[in-house]
Amino acid sequence: MASMGDPMQGLMMDMPLLITSLIQFAAQYHGDTEIVSRSVEGPVRRTTYRQVFARAQKLANALTAYGIQSGDRVATLAWNTDLHLELYYAVSGIEAVCHTVNLRLSDEELIYIINHAEDRILFFDLDLAETVDRIASKLTTVERYVVMTGPDHMPARIPDNTVAYETLIGEESERFAWPTFNENTAASMCYTSGTTGKPKGVLYSHRSTVLHAMASCYASTLDLRTHDVVLPVVPMFHVNAWGVPYSAPIAGAPLVMPGPKLDGENLFNLMDAEGVSIALGVPTVWMGLLDHMDAVGRKPNGFDRVIIGGAAASETIIDRFELDHGVKVHHAWGMTEMSPIGVVNTLKPKFSDMSRKEQMPIKVKQGRIVYGVDMRIVDDAGSVIPNDGQSSGRLHVRGPWIVDTYFKADESALTEDGWFDTGDIATLDADGYMHITDRAKDIIKSGGEWISSVGLENAAIAHPAIKLAAVIGIPHPKWQERPLLICVAEEGEELPSLAQVKTFLSDQVPKLWLPDALEWVDELPLGATGKILKADLRSSYAGYTLPEK
């Protein structure tokens, strides 16, 4: 008999939340639902959830036979394909860790990350064979290499102890006795982009992954449904493709995997042929698709909504999708440390009767808080700021799918009272809409006031001659810092002067924000996840002298 004060326990089944349950569910109840992949070899490949589950079991048998054990890291250097999906489930299902490595990183970064993770096996796509062969001698823990292709396509230059994926799983059984274990066991790992120091490993658990996948399916989040056709353009090496490989099986939704061809024309053709209804990716990808949609005069067949994350979506991009092509835009935001979804922009019913002009200040915000994520805004002293939508400060988050400690770190990544500091400057309103005004390291401090580089960039992009824009702070003897606007021009447009750009911006941003200088470049430096590398720009323009005024 329980003593006084002991809580009464619920009498429910105690079943762990494991990633294998997601693909098992899809295989059993949506087994004939298609997964379409543009293969690295070229042809479009078609499979189903049932077949992916069967092949994941073959792979699980092969990995177990090789000696992969609980906690071992298995690396992938691969595009979005059905084979990569098989790896997602097979590796975590045997209690190992699926470590997705960003293939757009430099050799030095790849070597550091793979060695730091202590990966035992490296799976890689055919077009990355030269990269792997080049760095293999410096990978200190990798014992075996697997080319994700058949034996007929083996590349000429490969490291010793390399086998074809199809050879590895060829003779294995399609039946595997999936183990049951603690739901807090590590399942997968992604590294941060390393824009402020060495990349850091974020180690997701089965529990955090399943909860995140379930939350992703909310109607107020991604609203994934059985009749949707889902295209994750966001790579599977970028925060697990924002969790889509885990959430789509819950919905029983068909998946379309684009492989390595992410230009506007190839995306359009694949989406058009497969009737993609929802696509997810970063703004730089959507610029190319929009240009192709404009060129052909229509959207892809069935294309209904787009999720834009990774960087701020400007009003211009939103208008081009929604007004020119009838595709609904949902802004979203998250981080590697957040699995990643934290907010998604869906309008509350009370905003439905507003004019588009009145709605736009809400639509350009990063989004509304998802259940499972808690947020607060604090000032420099650490005091919590009211959720009034106006007061800005550092954005803190917490929740069951948010990092506690980085891989191999000695200390927790959290504040003393248990929150994760995102490094963003943001506002939060009473309805839960969060708006990032800048990264803490990117905000421009001028005359005691803050200038949002993101806000100025989004305003500049609305100019018809500006295709891409970046803003950085330049030291100023009087004002501390002033903004330098760096732009890529739209093809065929006459370049406006600084004075003309300032006139255009004058009714969109505060006078204080107007740039002191304008530079035109052929391209802006982009990171491995499509974000503009402000650190590189600050380095390139170190010593830049602003015009006297």
C-alpha angles and dihedrals in degrees: 000000000000116000122239111284098024110126117244110248123227117248098226131125114276103222120160120236101242128175093231089067089067097058092038089056093048093046093050101042103021098028096138095047109120130244110195121196133183097221123222088239089060113253123101110253124207127203138145139235089257092054093044089053092049093049092045087059090051089052092047089055091049094049092047091049089052090054104256106160140187111305096012113137120234115191129213125198099183150121128244106291140130090260090058088050090054089054092051091061102032096052098046091039092064090051094259126122123256105215111195110201122204105245092199093068125106121262090255092053093046092051093048095048097045092047093045091051090046092223114193099196129028119204113193140176122250096251091056096057094105091052092050093046089050096053101031096096089059097048102100101188105033109109101174139023127209123195108212096231141071126282091260092065101047111145121239096238116050136140121262115273094035123147135181116256093234091050091050094056099026101102097032125112122256088224122082129170100230110214123234116226144151112309091225090066114122113263110170142357137211129180124225118246092256096229090148103039133314117354113264126218118237111200114203123201129219089248095051092046096050093045090049091049092051092048090049090063095058114121088237092051120043093329093213113188137183093253094050121104106213126206116188103197087168103094123255086233090060106081091318092301088299088300095295095130086061100038100044092063089055089056092040088231122160115250127217113198115199100201115202099327105093102151119121098257096048093045091049094050094048093046092046094050095047100038095239109196101182129029131182128204151109126293096253090061093048092052089063093046092048091051090053092045088053091049094053093037099234146062123254116278111278095003104152110157142009130206112213120196142138092071135020117290110226125222087247093060091045091051094047092054099039104033101031099038110014095241115142115232124213116187114213137182139194143126140239085254090057100052070250121269117098105145137009123191111240119150119241116234092252089067095051095091093052122106117254089253090055092046096049097078086058096042094054092056116101090250150261123309116266119225106262094043124087122194139189137176119223133186126231090276092055095251117142114251121217118263093244099131090240108065111083131201143128115325116232124186139185137176146120095287097044124102121263101178132005119242111279092000119144095215138039117267090223134097118255090267094049108265130127115233106220095196090236129123109223150151127231126198134204092262092057097255111148122200122191111212094182148321109277090241093048102047113111117230110207125171093336092309131101123240116199109225089196093052093049092046092052091049091049094050089062088070108101092229096051119082100170131007139189129185126202133175118252120199113258126191094223107026099035092231137011129189124262113198114212115190144185111212127233109249113265096012123124111244112248122220124247089257092053092049091049090051089051091049097043096090094041105051136028115276089246089063097056108119121252093210141018128209127185119213135177092234143356122234109258126196127226091275097046098263122136110254102232091177090060091049092049088052093047093049097041108137092022110157118219118219113263117255 
